């Protein structure tokens, strides 16, 4: 977790890597996640893995990232998430948007 000072406000930021397992491919998971990320104002990326899981990096204000993590435990209506593995990461690079990778 990082702390950014904006004027007199201190904002905690968080970056996590998620591996989302279950029925998460072919159910519009990545596009739904992108839309949720845009709505929340978090950045990063999401992609399908060859093993059938979905992987994501989510970066932003801590409370917004935690809300995105909670959403990933459910996903879109057609998904059936069985496991979400979360790893906190250091801020190595900055993202300016939330992207879908193939």
Secondary structure, DSSP 8 states (H G I E B T S, - for coil): -EEEEETTEEEEEEEEEEEEEEE-SSSSHHHHHHHHHHHHT-EEEEEE-TTS-EEEEEEEEHHHHHHHHHHHTT-STT-EEEEEEEEE----S--SSEEEE-
